[in-house]
Structures are given as structure tokens and as C-alpha cells.
Amino acid sequence: MATYARGWERFETAGLQVAGIVVDPVENNRAMVEKLLLPFPILSDPEARVIQEWDVWNPDDGGVARPSVFLVRPDLTIAYAYVGTDFADRPTDEELWEALERG
């Protein structure tokens, strides 16, 4: 998430809004936003409804979401999707920025 905060201007230039969705309680999210100085919200989904609907739920890894990035266009179509296989599997910064440029 710190990478996305550092690249915030790239998201703004592309006309995108950023939000994180996690299963953690609101209090934990607030602390993370403050600690990492994130310019975007982290939303709580403690019952994992959104995480399950977007098919990123990982019941085999303690019931957490797989690291995922979705770039959603204003017309609600998906411009880019990345769903990792475990907690450390994330797109590289270069992959994400290239996807932003492709739109």
C-alpha cells in the first residue's frame, strides 16, 4: 500500500480513485492509514462479503484475502486484475504502472 501512496499522482493523473478493502476492523485500518500516511481509504469488510464476491477469499490461508489489485474504469469495467496466490504474491510496481498507462 505504501507503493500506491508513493505513486498517488499517477493514479490521480489517470483519473482513478484508490481504496483498499481488508477484513480487519475499522480501528486497525485507521491505524494503518495513519502509520503509512495513505492518501486513500482502507475499507473494512470483516464479514468478507466483498472479498468473497470478487473471488479473492483464501480459506486455506487462515481465511484472508489473497493480495489483489483491480483497476476499475468509470464505466465499471475491469481495466486490470491481479490476484495473488499467497500473501507475498503481488504485482510489481512496473506491472501496475504499465497497466495504468494502458488504461
LONU-237155 format. One record per residue: residue in three letters; z, x, y of N, C-alpha, C in turn. Coordinates in steps of 0.001 Angstrom, whole numbers, plus 500000, padded with zeros to 6 digits. Layout:
BEGIN
<r><type>Ala</type><n_w>Z</n_w><n_u>X</n_u><n_v>Y</n_v><ca_w>Z</ca_w><ca_u>X</ca_u><ca_v>Y</ca_v><c_w>Z</c_w><c_u>X</c_u><c_v>Y</c_v></r>
...
END
This chain:
BEGIN
<r><type>Met</type><n_w>500000</n_w><n_u>500815</n_u><n_v>498809</n_v><ca_w>500000</ca_w><ca_u>500000</ca_u><ca_v>500000</ca_v><c_w>500000</c_w><c_u>500854</c_u><c_v>501249</c_v></r>
<r><type>Ala</type><n_w>500598</n_w><n_u>502031</n_u><n_v>501137</n_v><ca_w>500595</ca_w><ca_u>502928</ca_u><ca_v>502291</ca_v><c_w>499170</c_w><c_u>503352</c_u><c_v>502642</c_v></r>
<r><type>Thr</type><n_w>498321</n_w><n_u>503514</n_u><n_v>501630</n_v><ca_w>496916</ca_w><ca_u>503849</ca_u><ca_v>501882</ca_v><c_w>496253</c_w><c_u>502764</c_u><c_v>502709</c_v></r>
<r><type>Tyr</type><n_w>496527</n_w><n_u>501526</n_u><n_v>502364</n_v><ca_w>495911</ca_w><ca_u>500420</ca_u><ca_v>503089</ca_v><c_w>496437</c_w><c_u>500358</c_u><c_v>504521</c_v></r>
<r><type>Ala</type><n_w>497696</n_w><n_u>500697</n_u><n_v>504707</n_v><ca_w>498255</ca_w><ca_u>500729</ca_u><ca_v>506058</ca_v><c_w>497599</c_w><c_u>501826</c_u><c_v>506882</c_v></r>
<r><type>Arg</type><n_w>497389</n_w><n_u>502995</n_u><n_v>506264</n_v><ca_w>496751</ca_w><ca_u>504100</ca_u><ca_v>506998</ca_v><c_w>495299</c_w><c_u>503774</c_u><c_v>507338</c_v></r>
<r><type>Gly</type><n_w>494649</n_w><n_u>502985</n_u><n_v>506507</n_v><ca_w>493258</ca_w><ca_u>502619</ca_u><ca_v>506747</ca_v><c_w>493100</c_w><c_u>501271</c_u><c_v>507418</c_v></r>
<r><type>Trp</type><n_w>494149</n_w><n_u>500800</n_u><n_v>508053</n_v><ca_w>494172</ca_w><ca_u>499466</ca_u><ca_v>508643</ca_v><c_w>492975</c_w><c_u>499196</c_u><c_v>509546</c_v></r>
<r><type>Glu</type><n_w>492607</n_w><n_u>500159</n_u><n_v>510357</n_v><ca_w>491486</ca_w><ca_u>499958</ca_u><ca_v>511292</ca_v><c_w>490187</c_w><c_u>499664</c_u><c_v>510545</c_v></r>
<r><type>Arg</type><n_w>490012</n_w><n_u>500239</n_u><n_v>509386</n_v><ca_w>488803</ca_w><ca_u>499981</ca_u><ca_v>508590</ca_v><c_w>488746</c_w><c_u>498519</c_u><c_v>508155</c_v></r>
<r><type>Phe</type><n_w>489874</n_w><n_u>497978</n_u><n_v>507776</n_v><ca_w>489911</ca_w><ca_u>496566</ca_u><ca_v>507394</ca_v><c_w>489606</c_w><c_u>495679</c_u><c_v>508608</c_v></r>
<r><type>Glu</type><n_w>490241</n_w><n_u>495998</n_u><n_v>509737</n_v><ca_w>490017</ca_w><ca_u>495210</ca_u><ca_v>510940</ca_v><c_w>488559</c_w><c_u>495256</c_u><c_v>511370</c_v></r>
<r><type>Thr</type><n_w>487963</n_w><n_u>496456</n_u><n_v>511335</n_v><ca_w>486563</ca_w><ca_u>496608</ca_u><ca_v>511712</ca_v><c_w>485656</c_w><c_u>495774</c_u><c_v>510811</c_v></r>
<r><type>Ala</type><n_w>486022</n_w><n_u>495682</n_u><n_v>509539</n_v><ca_w>485233</ca_w><ca_u>494893</ca_u><ca_v>508584</ca_v><c_w>485529</c_w><c_u>493400</c_u><c_v>508701</c_v></r>
<r><type>Gly</type><n_w>486460</n_w><n_u>493020</n_u><n_v>509581</n_v><ca_w>486799</ca_w><ca_u>491612</ca_u><ca_v>509754</ca_v><c_w>487639</c_w><c_u>491047</c_u><c_v>508629</c_v></r>
<r><type>Leu</type><n_w>488389</n_w><n_u>491915</n_u><n_v>507937</n_v><ca_w>489198</ca_w><ca_u>491480</ca_u><ca_v>506801</ca_v><c_w>490671</c_w><c_u>491431</c_u><c_v>507148</c_v></r>
<r><type>Gln</type><n_w>491371</n_w><n_u>490537</n_u><n_v>506487</n_v><ca_w>492814</ca_w><ca_u>490473</ca_u><ca_v>506585</ca_v><c_w>493386</c_w><c_u>490959</c_u><c_v>505259</c_v></r>
<r><type>Val</type><n_w>494508</n_w><n_u>491624</n_u><n_v>505323</n_v><ca_w>495128</ca_w><ca_u>492188</ca_u><ca_v>504129</ca_v><c_w>496459</c_w><c_u>491488</c_u><c_v>503887</c_v></r>
<r><type>Ala</type><n_w>496740</n_w><n_u>491219</n_u><n_v>502614</n_v><ca_w>498045</ca_w><ca_u>490699</ca_u><ca_v>502219</ca_v><c_w>498312</c_w><c_u>491182</c_u><c_v>500801</c_v></r>
<r><type>Gly</type><n_w>499540</n_w><n_u>491503</n_u><n_v>500524</n_v><ca_w>499944</ca_w><ca_u>491854</ca_u><ca_v>499175</ca_v><c_w>500675</c_w><c_u>490674</c_u><c_v>498554</c_v></r>
<r><type>Ile</type><n_w>500533</n_w><n_u>490518</n_u><n_v>497258</n_v><ca_w>501257</ca_w><ca_u>489465</ca_u><ca_v>496538</ca_v><c_w>501996</c_w><c_u>490132</c_u><c_v>495384</c_v></r>
<r><type>Val</type><n_w>503306</n_w><n_u>489922</n_u><n_v>495343</n_v><ca_w>504145</ca_w><ca_u>490540</ca_u><ca_v>494321</ca_v><c_w>505123</c_w><c_u>489507</c_u><c_v>493762</c_v></r>
<r><type>Val</type><n_w>505708</n_w><n_u>489806</n_u><n_v>492618</n_v><ca_w>506680</ca_w><ca_u>488893</ca_u><ca_v>492018</ca_v><c_w>508090</c_w><c_u>489112</c_u><c_v>492563</c_v></r>
<r><type>Asp</type><n_w>508275</n_w><n_u>490097</n_u><n_v>493390</n_v><ca_w>509593</ca_w><ca_u>490402</ca_u><ca_v>493943</ca_v><c_w>510056</c_w><c_u>489323</c_u><c_v>494924</c_v></r>
<r><type>Pro</type><n_w>511369</n_w><n_u>489195</n_u><n_v>495103</n_v><ca_w>511892</ca_w><ca_u>488235</ca_u><ca_v>496077</ca_v><c_w>511555</c_w><c_u>488646</c_u><c_v>497509</c_v></r>
<r><type>Val</type><n_w>511599</n_w><n_u>487684</n_u><n_v>498400</n_v><ca_w>511255</ca_w><ca_u>487894</ca_u><ca_v>499808</ca_v><c_w>512045</c_w><c_u>489059</c_u><c_v>500409</c_v></r>
<r><type>Glu</type><n_w>513322</n_w><n_u>489172</n_u><n_v>500091</n_v><ca_w>514155</ca_w><ca_u>490226</ca_u><ca_v>500670</ca_v><c_w>513618</c_w><c_u>491615</c_u><c_v>500320</c_v></r>
<r><type>Asn</type><n_w>513184</n_w><n_u>491794</n_u><n_v>499073</n_v><ca_w>512620</ca_w><ca_u>493084</ca_u><ca_v>498659</ca_v><c_w>511329</c_w><c_u>493377</c_u><c_v>499420</c_v></r>
<r><type>Asn</type><n_w>510520</n_w><n_u>492352</n_u><n_v>499606</n_v><ca_w>509256</ca_w><ca_u>492532</ca_u><ca_v>500318</ca_v><c_w>509493</c_w><c_u>492945</c_u><c_v>501756</c_v></r>
<r><type>Arg</type><n_w>510446</n_w><n_u>492296</n_u><n_v>502389</n_v><ca_w>510761</ca_w><ca_u>492627</ca_u><ca_v>503782</ca_v><c_w>511165</c_w><c_u>494094</c_u><c_v>503888</c_v></r>
<r><type>Ala</type><n_w>511980</n_w><n_u>494548</n_u><n_v>502958</n_v><ca_w>512419</ca_w><ca_u>495945</ca_u><ca_v>502970</ca_v><c_w>511240</c_w><c_u>496889</c_u><c_v>502766</c_v></r>
<r><type>Met</type><n_w>510299</n_w><n_u>496528</n_u><n_v>501881</n_v><ca_w>509140</ca_w><ca_u>497384</ca_u><ca_v>501639</ca_v><c_w>508251</c_w><c_u>497452</c_u><c_v>502879</c_v></r>
<r><type>Val</type><n_w>508013</n_w><n_u>496316</n_u><n_v>503509</n_v><ca_w>507189</ca_w><ca_u>496282</ca_u><ca_v>504720</ca_v><c_w>507814</c_w><c_u>497163</c_u><c_v>505795</c_v></r>
<r><type>Glu</type><n_w>509126</n_w><n_u>497059</n_u><n_v>505965</n_v><ca_w>509814</ca_w><ca_u>497864</ca_u><ca_v>506973</ca_v><c_w>509799</c_w><c_u>499348</c_u><c_v>506609</c_v></r>
<r><type>Lys</type><n_w>510044</n_w><n_u>499677</n_u><n_v>505361</n_v><ca_w>510097</ca_w><ca_u>501073</ca_u><ca_v>504929</ca_v><c_w>508740</c_w><c_u>501757</c_u><c_v>505074</c_v></r>
<r><type>Leu</type><n_w>507679</n_w><n_u>501067</n_u><n_v>504649</n_v><ca_w>506337</ca_w><ca_u>501660</ca_u><ca_v>504687</ca_v><c_w>505595</c_w><c_u>501394</c_u><c_v>505991</c_v></r>
<r><type>Leu</type><n_w>506232</n_w><n_u>500637</n_u><n_v>506895</n_v><ca_w>505610</ca_w><ca_u>500281</ca_u><ca_v>508185</ca_v><c_w>504248</c_w><c_u>499617</c_u><c_v>507974</c_v></r>
<r><type>Leu</type><n_w>504219</n_w><n_u>498659</n_u><n_v>507072</n_v><ca_w>502967</ca_w><ca_u>497984</ca_u><ca_v>506744</ca_v><c_w>502566</c_w><c_u>497013</c_u><c_v>507853</c_v></r>
<r><type>Pro</type><n_w>501305</n_w><n_u>497045</n_u><n_v>508263</n_v><ca_w>500841</ca_w><ca_u>496131</ca_u><ca_v>509306</ca_v><c_w>500351</c_w><c_u>494799</c_u><c_v>508737</c_v></r>
<r><type>Phe</type><n_w>500636</n_w><n_u>494537</n_u><n_v>507471</n_v><ca_w>500207</ca_w><ca_u>493304</ca_u><ca_v>506829</ca_v><c_w>501368</c_w><c_u>492747</c_u><c_v>506005</c_v></r>
<r><type>Pro</type><n_w>501336</n_w><n_u>491463</n_u><n_v>505698</n_v><ca_w>502446</ca_w><ca_u>490859</ca_u><ca_v>504964</ca_v><c_w>502395</c_w><c_u>491130</c_u><c_v>503466</c_v></r>
<r><type>Ile</type><n_w>503562</n_w><n_u>491109</n_u><n_v>502861</n_v><ca_w>503707</ca_w><ca_u>491130</ca_u><ca_v>501412</ca_v><c_w>504293</c_w><c_u>489764</c_u><c_v>501057</c_v></r>
<r><type>Leu</type><n_w>503563</n_w><n_u>489011</n_u><n_v>500278</n_v><ca_w>503960</ca_w><ca_u>487647</ca_u><ca_v>499940</ca_v><c_w>504645</c_w><c_u>487610</c_u><c_v>498581</c_v></r>
<r><type>Ser</type><n_w>505662</n_w><n_u>486785</n_u><n_v>498466</n_v><ca_w>506414</ca_w><ca_u>486654</ca_u><ca_v>497218</ca_v><c_w>505825</c_w><c_u>485557</c_u><c_v>496339</c_v></r>
<r><type>Asp</type><n_w>505713</n_w><n_u>485887</n_u><n_v>495067</n_v><ca_w>505258</ca_w><ca_u>484938</ca_u><ca_v>494054</ca_v><c_w>506201</c_w><c_u>485089</c_u><c_v>492854</c_v></r>
<r><type>Pro</type><n_w>507508</n_w><n_u>484771</n_u><n_v>493050</n_v><ca_w>508492</ca_w><ca_u>485035</ca_u><ca_v>492000</ca_v><c_w>508234</c_w><c_u>484275</c_u><c_v>490704</c_v></r>
<r><type>Glu</type><n_w>507515</n_w><n_u>483191</n_u><n_v>490759</n_v><ca_w>507201</ca_w><ca_u>482454</ca_u><ca_v>489536</ca_v><c_w>505843</c_w><c_u>482864</c_u><c_v>488971</c_v></r>
<r><type>Ala</type><n_w>505189</n_w><n_u>483815</n_u><n_v>489630</n_v><ca_w>503928</ca_w><ca_u>484413</ca_u><ca_v>489171</ca_v><c_w>502782</c_w><c_u>483418</c_u><c_v>489046</c_v></r>
<r><type>Arg</type><n_w>502795</n_w><n_u>482388</n_u><n_v>489832</n_v><ca_w>501720</ca_w><ca_u>481384</ca_u><ca_v>489757</ca_v><c_w>500372</c_w><c_u>481958</c_u><c_v>490177</c_v></r>
<r><type>Val</type><n_w>500332</n_w><n_u>482580</n_u><n_v>491339</n_v><ca_w>499068</ca_w><ca_u>483145</ca_u><ca_v>491842</ca_v><c_w>498621</c_w><c_u>484290</c_u><c_v>490943</c_v></r>
<r><type>Ile</type><n_w>499559</n_w><n_u>485112</n_u><n_v>490559</n_v><ca_w>499248</ca_w><ca_u>486268</ca_u><ca_v>489721</ca_v><c_w>498631</c_w><c_u>485829</c_u><c_v>488394</c_v></r>
<r><type>Gln</type><n_w>499140</n_w><n_u>484750</n_u><n_v>487832</n_v><ca_w>498578</ca_w><ca_u>484244</ca_u><ca_v>486581</ca_v><c_w>497218</c_w><c_u>483579</c_u><c_v>486812</c_v></r>
<r><type>Glu</type><n_w>497084</n_w><n_u>482819</n_u><n_v>487900</n_v><ca_w>495809</ca_w><ca_u>482167</ca_u><ca_v>488199</ca_v><c_w>494678</c_w><c_u>483169</c_u><c_v>488417</c_v></r>
<r><type>Trp</type><n_w>494998</n_w><n_u>484313</n_u><n_v>489001</n_v><ca_w>493977</ca_w><ca_u>485334</ca_u><ca_v>489266</ca_v><c_w>493814</c_w><c_u>486267</c_u><c_v>488071</c_v></r>
<r><type>Asp</type><n_w>494483</n_w><n_u>485959</n_u><n_v>486983</n_v><ca_w>494367</ca_w><ca_u>486679</ca_u><ca_v>485714</ca_v><c_w>494719</c_w><c_u>488164</c_u><c_v>485828</c_v></r>
<r><type>Val</type><n_w>495795</n_w><n_u>488449</n_u><n_v>486560</n_v><ca_w>496272</ca_w><ca_u>489830</ca_u><ca_v>486654</ca_v><c_w>497685</c_w><c_u>489976</c_u><c_v>486078</c_v></r>
<r><type>Trp</type><n_w>498197</n_w><n_u>488931</n_u><n_v>485479</n_v><ca_w>499518</ca_w><ca_u>488951</ca_u><ca_v>484848</ca_v><c_w>499476</c_w><c_u>489859</c_u><c_v>483626</c_v></r>
<r><type>Asn</type><n_w>500498</n_w><n_u>490658</n_u><n_v>483441</n_v><ca_w>500558</ca_w><ca_u>491572</ca_u><ca_v>482316</ca_v><c_w>501863</c_w><c_u>491348</c_u><c_v>481553</c_v></r>
<r><type>Pro</type><n_w>501888</n_w><n_u>490392</n_u><n_v>480634</n_v><ca_w>503127</ca_w><ca_u>490109</ca_u><ca_v>479907</ca_v><c_w>503577</c_w><c_u>491263</c_u><c_v>479010</c_v></r>
<r><type>Asp</type><n_w>502655</n_w><n_u>492161</n_u><n_v>478641</n_v><ca_w>503005</ca_w><ca_u>493284</ca_u><ca_v>477771</ca_v><c_w>503727</c_w><c_u>494408</c_u><c_v>478494</c_v></r>
<r><type>Asp</type><n_w>503705</n_w><n_u>494396</n_u><n_v>479820</n_v><ca_w>504329</ca_w><ca_u>495468</ca_u><ca_v>480596</ca_v><c_w>505539</c_w><c_u>494939</c_u><c_v>481363</c_v></r>
<r><type>Gly</type><n_w>506350</n_w><n_u>494155</n_u><n_v>480685</n_v><ca_w>507559</ca_w><ca_u>493641</ca_u><ca_v>481306</ca_v><c_w>507331</c_w><c_u>492436</c_u><c_v>482200</c_v></r>
<r><type>Gly</type><n_w>506198</n_w><n_u>491801</n_u><n_v>482101</n_v><ca_w>505935</ca_w><ca_u>490599</ca_u><ca_v>482889</ca_v><c_w>505669</c_w><c_u>490881</c_u><c_v>484346</c_v></r>
<r><type>Val</type><n_w>504854</n_w><n_u>491874</n_u><n_v>484632</n_v><ca_w>504487</ca_w><ca_u>492177</ca_u><ca_v>486011</ca_v><c_w>502967</c_w><c_u>492086</c_u><c_v>486154</c_v></r>
<r><type>Ala</type><n_w>502526</n_w><n_u>492095</n_u><n_v>487374</n_v><ca_w>501091</ca_w><ca_u>492053</ca_u><ca_v>487619</ca_v><c_w>500492</c_w><c_u>493440</c_u><c_v>487441</c_v></r>
<r><type>Arg</type><n_w>499265</n_w><n_u>493464</n_u><n_v>486957</n_v><ca_w>498529</ca_w><ca_u>494726</ca_u><ca_v>486944</ca_v><c_w>498118</c_w><c_u>495020</c_u><c_v>488382</c_v></r>
<r><type>Pro</type><n_w>498077</n_w><n_u>496284</n_u><n_v>488782</n_v><ca_w>497652</ca_w><ca_u>496598</ca_u><ca_v>490140</ca_v><c_w>496236</c_w><c_u>496079</c_u><c_v>490353</c_v></r>
<r><type>Ser</type><n_w>496050</n_w><n_u>495325</n_u><n_v>491407</n_v><ca_w>494766</ca_w><ca_u>494676</ca_u><ca_v>491637</ca_v><c_w>494420</c_w><c_u>494665</c_u><c_v>493110</c_v></r>
<r><type>Val</type><n_w>493125</n_w><n_u>494734</n_u><n_v>493375</n_v><ca_w>492617</ca_w><ca_u>494617</ca_u><ca_v>494738</ca_v><c_w>491449</c_w><c_u>493650</c_u><c_v>494702</c_v></r>
<r><type>Phe</type><n_w>491517</n_w><n_u>492653</n_u><n_v>495558</n_v><ca_w>490419</ca_w><ca_u>491717</ca_u><ca_v>495717</ca_v><c_w>490023</c_w><c_u>491701</c_u><c_v>497183</c_v></r>
<r><type>Leu</type><n_w>488752</n_w><n_u>491907</n_u><n_v>497458</n_v><ca_w>488240</ca_w><ca_u>491729</ca_u><ca_v>498811</ca_v><c_w>487531</c_w><c_u>490382</c_u><c_v>498823</c_v></r>
<r><type>Val</type><n_w>488065</n_w><n_u>489469</n_u><n_v>499604</n_v><ca_w>487558</ca_w><ca_u>488104</ca_u><ca_v>499640</ca_v><c_w>486876</c_w><c_u>487872</c_u><c_v>500989</c_v></r>
<r><type>Arg</type><n_w>485634</n_w><n_u>487438</n_u><n_v>500930</n_v><ca_w>484870</ca_w><ca_u>487148</ca_u><ca_v>502146</ca_v><c_w>485392</c_w><c_u>485866</c_u><c_v>502802</c_v></r>
<r><type>Pro</type><n_w>485068</n_w><n_u>485665</n_u><n_v>504078</n_v><ca_w>485493</ca_w><ca_u>484430</ca_u><ca_v>504764</ca_v><c_w>485022</c_w><c_u>483155</c_u><c_v>504063</c_v></r>
<r><type>Asp</type><n_w>483893</n_w><n_u>483215</n_u><n_v>503333</n_v><ca_w>483415</ca_w><ca_u>482022</ca_u><ca_v>502615</ca_v><c_w>484092</c_w><c_u>481884</c_u><c_v>501246</c_v></r>
<r><type>Leu</type><n_w>485132</n_w><n_u>482719</n_u><n_v>500992</n_v><ca_w>485965</ca_w><ca_u>482712</ca_u><ca_v>499790</ca_v><c_w>485274</c_w><c_u>483248</c_u><c_v>498543</c_v></r>
<r><type>Thr</type><n_w>484147</n_w><n_u>483923</n_u><n_v>498697</n_v><ca_w>483534</ca_w><ca_u>484601</ca_u><ca_v>497568</ca_v><c_w>484161</c_w><c_u>485993</c_u><c_v>497456</c_v></r>
<r><type>Ile</type><n_w>484129</n_w><n_u>486538</n_u><n_v>496257</n_v><ca_w>484736</ca_w><ca_u>487844</ca_u><ca_v>496000</ca_v><c_w>483709</c_w><c_u>488944</c_u><c_v>496281</c_v></r>
<r><type>Ala</type><n_w>484041</n_w><n_u>489829</n_u><n_v>497218</n_v><ca_w>483174</ca_w><ca_u>490955</ca_u><ca_v>497544</ca_v><c_w>483458</c_w><c_u>492142</c_u><c_v>496630</c_v></r>
<r><type>Tyr</type><n_w>484688</n_w><n_u>492256</n_u><n_v>496157</n_v><ca_w>485090</ca_w><ca_u>493396</ca_u><ca_v>495326</ca_v><c_w>486331</c_w><c_u>492988</c_u><c_v>494551</c_v></r>
<r><type>Ala</type><n_w>486383</n_w><n_u>493370</n_u><n_v>493299</n_v><ca_w>487571</ca_w><ca_u>493110</ca_u><ca_v>492479</ca_v><c_w>487864</c_w><c_u>494331</c_u><c_v>491624</c_v></r>
<r><type>Tyr</type><n_w>489119</n_w><n_u>494704</n_u><n_v>491592</n_v><ca_w>489577</ca_w><ca_u>495798</ca_u><ca_v>490746</ca_v><c_w>490902</c_w><c_u>495357</c_u><c_v>490135</c_v></r>
<r><type>Val</type><n_w>490973</n_w><n_u>495349</n_u><n_v>488822</n_v><ca_w>492210</ca_w><ca_u>495014</ca_u><ca_v>488120</ca_v><c_w>492519</c_w><c_u>496177</c_u><c_v>487193</c_v></r>
<r><type>Gly</type><n_w>493630</n_w><n_u>496845</n_u><n_v>487462</n_v><ca_w>494022</ca_w><ca_u>497994</ca_u><ca_v>486663</ca_v><c_w>494551</c_w><c_u>497600</c_u><c_v>485296</c_v></r>
<r><type>Thr</type><n_w>494633</n_w><n_u>498565</n_u><n_v>484414</n_v><ca_w>495127</ca_w><ca_u>498314</ca_u><ca_v>483062</ca_v><c_w>496631</c_w><c_u>498540</c_u><c_v>482937</c_v></r>
<r><type>Asp</type><n_w>497208</n_w><n_u>499337</n_u><n_v>483846</n_v><ca_w>498650</ca_w><ca_u>499554</ca_u><ca_v>483851</ca_v><c_w>499087</c_w><c_u>499867</c_u><c_v>485274</c_v></r>
<r><type>Phe</type><n_w>500399</n_w><n_u>500098</n_u><n_v>485453</n_v><ca_w>500959</ca_w><ca_u>500247</ca_u><ca_v>486792</ca_v><c_w>500351</c_w><c_u>501393</c_u><c_v>487602</c_v></r>
<r><type>Ala</type><n_w>499791</n_w><n_u>502387</n_u><n_v>486946</n_v><ca_w>499243</ca_w><ca_u>503549</ca_u><ca_v>487654</ca_v><c_w>497732</c_w><c_u>503470</c_u><c_v>487855</c_v></r>
<r><type>Asp</type><n_w>497087</n_w><n_u>502482</n_u><n_v>487281</n_v><ca_w>495630</ca_w><ca_u>502366</ca_u><ca_v>487347</ca_v><c_w>495239</c_w><c_u>501605</c_u><c_v>488609</c_v></r>
<r><type>Arg</type><n_w>494784</n_w><n_u>502332</n_u><n_v>489595</n_v><ca_w>494419</ca_w><ca_u>501752</ca_u><ca_v>490893</ca_v><c_w>493088</c_w><c_u>502335</c_u><c_v>491335</c_v></r>
<r><type>Pro</type><n_w>492367</n_w><n_u>501602</n_u><n_v>492177</n_v><ca_w>491105</ca_w><ca_u>502167</ca_u><ca_v>492673</ca_v><c_w>491396</c_w><c_u>503349</c_u><c_v>493593</c_v></r>
<r><type>Thr</type><n_w>490488</n_w><n_u>504293</n_u><n_v>493606</n_v><ca_w>490659</ca_w><ca_u>505403</ca_u><ca_v>494539</ca_v><c_w>490388</c_w><c_u>504899</c_u><c_v>495949</c_v></r>
<r><type>Asp</type><n_w>490867</n_w><n_u>505634</n_u><n_v>496922</n_v><ca_w>490591</ca_w><ca_u>505277</ca_u><ca_v>498312</ca_v><c_w>489091</c_w><c_u>505213</c_u><c_v>498553</c_v></r>
<r><type>Glu</type><n_w>488360</n_w><n_u>506179</n_u><n_v>497993</n_v><ca_w>486911</ca_w><ca_u>506222</ca_u><ca_v>498191</ca_v><c_w>486235</c_w><c_u>504970</c_u><c_v>497645</c_v></r>
<r><type>Glu</type><n_w>486664</n_w><n_u>504516</n_u><n_v>496465</n_v><ca_w>486089</ca_w><ca_u>503300</ca_u><ca_v>495878</ca_v><c_w>486325</c_w><c_u>502094</c_u><c_v>496792</c_v></r>
<r><type>Leu</type><n_w>487527</n_w><n_u>501995</n_u><n_v>497309</n_v><ca_w>487855</ca_w><ca_u>500866</ca_u><ca_v>498166</ca_v><c_w>487049</c_w><c_u>500909</c_u><c_v>499465</c_v></r>
<r><type>Trp</type><n_w>486975</n_w><n_u>502074</n_u><n_v>500092</n_v><ca_w>486248</ca_w><ca_u>502171</ca_u><ca_v>501368</ca_v><c_w>484756</c_w><c_u>501925</c_u><c_v>501151</c_v></r>
<r><type>Glu</type><n_w>484204</n_w><n_u>502394</n_u><n_v>500025</n_v><ca_w>482801</ca_w><ca_u>502121</ca_u><ca_v>499734</ca_v><c_w>482564</c_w><c_u>500622</c_u><c_v>499552</c_v></r>
<r><type>Ala</type><n_w>483498</n_w><n_u>499955</n_u><n_v>498900</n_v><ca_w>483363</ca_w><ca_u>498510</ca_u><ca_v>498712</ca_v><c_w>483421</c_w><c_u>497787</c_u><c_v>500051</c_v></r>
<r><type>Leu</type><n_w>484270</n_w><n_u>498276</n_u><n_v>500961</n_v><ca_w>484341</ca_w><ca_u>497685</ca_u><ca_v>502298</ca_v><c_w>483005</c_w><c_u>497817</c_u><c_v>503022</c_v></r>
<r><type>Glu</type><n_w>482399</n_w><n_u>498981</n_u><n_v>502897</n_v><ca_w>481122</ca_w><ca_u>499219</ca_u><ca_v>503574</ca_v><c_w>480005</c_w><c_u>498341</c_u><c_v>503001</c_v></r>
<r><type>Arg</type><n_w>480049</n_w><n_u>498102</n_u><n_v>501690</n_v><ca_w>479046</ca_w><ca_u>497240</ca_u><ca_v>501064</ca_v><c_w>479230</c_w><c_u>495788</c_u><c_v>501449</c_v></r>
<r><type>Gly</type><n_w>480490</n_w><n_u>495432</n_u><n_v>501752</n_v><ca_w>480807</ca_w><ca_u>494062</ca_u><ca_v>502150</ca_v><c_w>480627</c_w><c_u>493110</c_u><c_v>501055</c_v></r>
END
